[in-house]
Amino acid sequence: MCLTVFGLSFALWGCAGERAPESTFVLLDGSKITSKQLQGKVSLVNFWATSCTTCVAEMPELMATHNKFKDRGFETLAVAMSYDPPSYVVNFAQSRQLPFKVAIDNTGAVAREWGDIKLTPTTFVVNKQGVIVKRFVGTPDFVELHQLIDKLLAET
């Protein structure tokens, strides 16, 4: 099972064993990072929007997750949806002092590459080999998420 929605599991695109798509993320400072550059780390890729109340509500938990694991080779990447005004995203990231990388998907290409993401938040967990191991739509179960990250970080 790879997708959890309101406690129910479904098999959809992005299931365990599928490689993360080759994507280029444009960060708020204009720099770029690719999926390939994330290999060797356990990564959390979160598609979100400032207009999404669930996304905003889960940000403190995402920040805590990032801070808990960042020193062990864990990377968090928050990808703002194409309909989110860049100025809103910049203001949100700065005012809340987000401790992780934030990208703006202004063309929608990244969301399409990751399975034509329409619902936010959608969160992927990717292992060190660049393989998607979990996909959440809606707020993840953070206890389960932390256990999974811990297990993946322990793998060689």
KAURUR-V886219 format. One record per residue. N is the residue number from 1. RES is the residue in three letters. PHI is phi as a letter, one per 20 degrees, with the letter a starting at -180 (* if undefined). BURIAL is I if it has 24 or more other C-alpha atoms within 12 Angstrom, else O. Layout:
n = [N,N]
res = [RES,RES]
phi = [PHI,PHI]
burial = [BURIAL,BURIAL]
//
This chain:
n = [1,2,3,4,5,6,7,8,9,10,11,12,13,14,15,16,17,18,19,20,21,22,23,24,25,26,27,28,29,30,31,32,33,34,35,36,37,38,39,40,41,42,43,44,45,46,47,48,49,50,51,52,53,54,55,56,57,58,59,60,61,62,63,64,65,66,67,68,69,70,71,72,73,74,75,76,77,78,79,80,81,82,83,84,85,86,87,88,89,90,91,92,93,94,95,96,97,98,99,100,101,102,103,104,105,106,107,108,109,110,111,112,113,114,115,116,117,118,119,120,121,122,123,124,125,126,127,128,129,130,131,132,133,134,135,136,137,138,139,140,141,142,143,144,145,146,147,148,149,150,151,152,153,154,155,156]
res = [MET,CYS,LEU,THR,VAL,PHE,GLY,LEU,SER,PHE,ALA,LEU,TRP,GLY,CYS,ALA,GLY,GLU,ARG,ALA,PRO,GLU,SER,THR,PHE,VAL,LEU,LEU,ASP,GLY,SER,LYS,ILE,THR,SER,LYS,GLN,LEU,GLN,GLY,LYS,VAL,SER,LEU,VAL,ASN,PHE,TRP,ALA,THR,SER,CYS,THR,THR,CYS,VAL,ALA,GLU,MET,PRO,GLU,LEU,MET,ALA,THR,HIS,ASN,LYS,PHE,LYS,ASP,ARG,GLY,PHE,GLU,THR,LEU,ALA,VAL,ALA,MET,SER,TYR,ASP,PRO,PRO,SER,TYR,VAL,VAL,ASN,PHE,ALA,GLN,SER,ARG,GLN,LEU,PRO,PHE,LYS,VAL,ALA,ILE,ASP,ASN,THR,GLY,ALA,VAL,ALA,ARG,GLU,TRP,GLY,ASP,ILE,LYS,LEU,THR,PRO,THR,THR,PHE,VAL,VAL,ASN,LYS,GLN,GLY,VAL,ILE,VAL,LYS,ARG,PHE,VAL,GLY,THR,PRO,ASP,PHE,VAL,GLU,LEU,HIS,GLN,LEU,ILE,ASP,LYS,LEU,LEU,ALA,GLU,THR]
phi = [*,c,c,d,c,l,n,d,d,c,e,c,g,n,f,g,n,e,f,f,f,f,c,d,d,e,e,g,e,n,f,c,c,d,g,f,f,e,f,n,c,e,c,d,d,d,e,b,b,f,e,e,f,f,f,f,f,e,g,g,f,f,f,f,f,g,f,f,d,g,e,d,n,d,c,d,c,e,d,f,f,f,e,e,g,g,f,f,f,f,f,f,f,f,f,e,l,g,e,c,f,c,d,d,e,f,e,n,f,f,g,f,f,e,o,l,f,c,e,c,f,c,c,d,d,c,e,f,e,n,d,f,d,b,c,d,d,n,f,f,f,f,f,f,f,f,f,f,f,g,f,f,f,f,f,e]
burial = [O,I,I,I,O,O,O,O,O,O,O,O,I,I,I,I,O,I,I,I,I,O,I,I,I,I,I,I,O,O,O,O,I,O,I,O,O,I,I,O,I,I,I,I,I,I,I,I,I,I,O,I,O,O,I,I,O,I,I,O,I,I,I,O,I,I,O,O,I,I,O,O,I,I,I,I,I,I,I,I,I,I,I,I,O,I,O,O,I,I,O,I,I,O,O,O,O,I,I,I,I,I,I,I,I,I,O,I,O,I,I,O,O,I,I,O,I,I,I,I,I,I,I,I,I,I,I,I,I,I,I,I,I,I,I,I,I,I,I,I,I,O,O,O,I,I,O,I,I,I,O,I,I,O,O,O]
//
